[in-house]
């Protein structure tokens, strides 16, 4: 268990044979796995936040007033043009 909490994390399998020379390890090699895990966690948290915002948006039942006025005026024009077209027949 202590090995999991110690950095750098080492993958369980690697195609490159494990050399015990820690001096030859670059900083990128040293932190690559930790950076990958942190990036994956950050993406997961960001997507989770977006999902929660979307769930809250779906629960809103109030129709925006500006949109209601616009749709109402379009409906009124449609009814007016529909009634004039019906009277022309």
C-alpha positions as CSV (number, residue, x, y, z in Angstrom):
1,X,0.0,0.0,0.0
2,X,2.9,2.4,0.7
3,X,4.1,1.9,-2.8
4,X,0.9,3.4,-4.2
5,X,1.3,6.6,-2.2
6,X,5.0,7.1,-3.2
7,X,5.8,9.0,-6.4
8,X,6.8,8.3,-9.1
9,X,4.1,5.7,-9.8
10,X,5.3,2.9,-12.0
11,X,3.0,1.0,-14.3
12,X,2.6,-2.7,-13.6
13,X,3.7,-3.6,-17.1
14,X,6.2,-1.9,-19.3
15,X,7.7,-3.0,-22.6
16,X,11.0,-1.3,-21.6
17,X,13.0,-3.4,-19.2
18,X,13.2,-1.8,-15.8
19,X,16.7,-0.3,-15.3
20,X,17.5,0.5,-11.7
21,X,19.3,3.6,-12.8
22,X,17.1,6.4,-11.4
23,X,19.6,9.1,-12.6
24,X,18.8,8.4,-16.2
25,X,15.1,9.2,-15.7
26,X,13.9,12.5,-17.2
27,X,11.4,14.7,-15.3
28,X,8.8,13.7,-18.0
29,X,9.3,10.1,-17.3
30,X,9.2,10.7,-13.6
31,X,5.8,12.5,-13.6
32,X,4.1,11.1,-16.7
33,X,1.8,8.6,-15.0
34,X,0.8,11.0,-12.2
35,X,0.1,13.8,-14.8
36,X,-2.0,11.3,-16.8
37,X,-4.1,10.4,-13.8
38,X,-4.5,14.0,-12.8
39,X,-5.5,15.0,-16.3
40,X,-8.1,12.2,-16.5
41,X,-9.5,13.2,-13.1
42,X,-9.7,16.9,-14.2
43,X,-11.6,15.9,-17.4
44,X,-14.0,13.6,-15.4
45,X,-14.7,16.4,-12.9
46,X,-15.3,19.0,-15.7
47,X,-17.7,16.6,-17.5
48,X,-19.5,15.8,-14.2
49,X,-20.0,19.5,-13.6
50,X,-21.4,20.0,-17.1
51,X,-23.8,17.1,-16.6
52,X,-25.0,18.5,-13.3
53,X,-25.6,21.9,-14.9
54,X,-27.5,20.3,-17.7
55,X,-29.7,18.3,-15.2
56,X,-30.6,21.6,-13.4
57,X,-31.4,23.3,-16.8
58,X,-33.8,20.4,-17.7
59,X,-35.7,20.9,-14.5
60,X,-36.5,24.6,-15.2
61,X,-40.2,24.9,-16.1
62,X,-40.5,28.6,-16.6
63,X,-40.6,29.7,-20.2
64,X,-38.4,32.8,-20.9
65,X,-40.7,35.9,-21.2
66,X,-38.9,37.3,-24.3
67,X,-39.3,34.0,-26.1
68,X,-43.0,33.8,-25.0
69,X,-43.7,37.2,-26.5
70,X,-41.9,36.4,-29.7
71,X,-43.8,33.1,-30.1
72,X,-47.0,34.8,-29.2
73,X,-46.5,37.4,-31.9
74,X,-45.7,34.7,-34.5
75,X,-48.8,32.7,-33.5
76,X,-50.9,35.9,-33.8
77,X,-49.5,36.5,-37.3
78,X,-50.1,32.9,-38.3
79,X,-53.7,33.0,-37.0
80,X,-54.3,36.3,-38.9
81,X,-52.8,34.9,-42.1
82,X,-54.6,31.6,-41.7
83,X,-58.0,33.3,-41.2
84,X,-57.5,35.6,-44.2
85,X,-56.5,32.6,-46.3
86,X,-59.6,30.7,-45.1
87,X,-61.8,33.6,-46.0
88,X,-60.3,33.8,-49.5
89,X,-61.4,30.3,-50.3
